[in-house]
Amino acid sequence: MKLIIAIVQDQDAPSLIDDLTEKEYRVTKLASTGGFLKSGNTTLLMGVEEDSVQEVINIIEDNCKTREITTSLLTVSMPGDAYIPYPLEVKVGGATLFILDVERHIKI
């Protein structure tokens, strides 16, 4: 058995969860926040059999597309100066996956 930890953007999560549960994969949803953009993410935990890992990855790839957004990061040029917004194009979306071996699984 494997534990798949998938970190996805909030807007991708509902359709991804629907597709996973439609294929009868159990999903635990956790709210999380990204460190760089400080925006909302969703972390999904899924315990799957080893032969199902690739199918889950394919479902995630189908639902979590990368896209570019323009955001403004605040910078300070010198201490005491005003904050200056700096527009920046960044890629968001997609997914970050961690696939771990599960030593023991107990369902009570």
C-alpha positions in Angstrom: 0.0 0.0 0.0 1.1 3.6 -0.7 0.2 6.9 0.8 -0.2 9.6 -1.8 0.0 13.2 -0.5 -1.2 15.6 -3.1 -0.9 19.4 -2.7 -3.2 21.1 -5.2 -4.6 24.6 -5.7 -8.0 25.2 -4.0 -9.8 25.8 -7.3 -8.7 22.4 -8.7 -9.7 20.5 -5.6 -13.5 20.0 -6.0 -13.3 18.5 -9.5 -10.3 16.3 -8.5 -12.1 15.0 -5.4 -15.2 14.3 -7.4 -13.2 12.3 -10.0 -11.3 10.4 -7.3 -14.4 9.4 -5.3 -16.2 8.5 -8.5 -13.4 5.9 -9.1 -14.0 4.8 -5.4 -10.7 6.2 -4.0 -11.0 7.4 -0.4 -9.7 10.9 0.1 -9.0 13.0 3.2 -9.0 16.8 2.5 -6.9 19.2 4.5 -6.8 23.0 4.2 -3.2 24.3 3.7 -1.5 27.5 2.6 1.4 27.9 0.2 4.6 29.5 1.4 5.5 31.6 -1.6 2.2 33.2 -2.6 0.6 32.6 0.8 -2.5 31.4 -1.1 -5.0 28.7 -0.3 -4.1 25.1 -1.2 -5.7 21.8 -0.5 -3.7 18.8 0.7 -5.2 15.4 -0.1 -4.3 12.2 1.6 -5.0 8.9 -0.2 -4.2 5.4 0.8 -4.0 3.3 -2.4 -2.8 -0.1 -3.5 0.5 -0.1 -5.3 -1.1 -1.1 -8.6 -3.5 1.9 -8.5 -0.9 4.6 -8.0 -0.5 5.4 -11.7 -4.3 5.7 -12.2 -4.5 8.2 -9.3 -1.6 10.2 -10.8 -3.4 10.3 -14.1 -6.6 11.5 -12.5 -4.6 14.3 -10.7 -2.9 15.3 -14.0 -6.3 15.5 -15.7 -7.6 17.9 -13.0 -4.7 20.0 -12.0 -3.5 22.2 -14.8 -0.7 24.8 -14.6 -1.6 28.4 -15.4 0.1 31.8 -15.2 -1.2 34.6 -13.0 0.1 38.1 -12.4 0.4 39.0 -8.8 2.2 41.8 -6.9 4.7 41.1 -4.3 5.5 44.0 -1.9 9.1 45.0 -1.7 10.9 47.6 0.4 13.7 49.5 -1.3 15.2 51.0 1.9 14.2 51.0 5.5 11.6 53.7 6.2 10.5 53.9 2.6 6.9 53.0 1.5 6.1 49.6 0.2 6.3 49.4 -3.6 4.1 46.8 -5.4 6.1 44.8 -7.9 4.1 42.9 -10.5 5.2 39.4 -11.1 4.0 36.6 -13.4 4.1 33.2 -11.7 2.9 29.7 -12.6 0.3 28.3 -10.3 -1.7 25.1 -10.3 -0.5 21.7 -11.1 0.1 19.4 -8.2 2.9 18.4 -5.9 2.8 14.7 -5.0 4.6 12.7 -2.3 4.2 8.9 -2.6 5.2 7.0 0.5 5.3 3.3 1.4 2.8 2.4 4.1 4.3 -0.1 6.6 1.0 -0.9 8.2 -2.6 0.1 7.6 -5.3 -0.4 10.3 -9.0 0.4 9.7 -11.1 0.1 12.8 
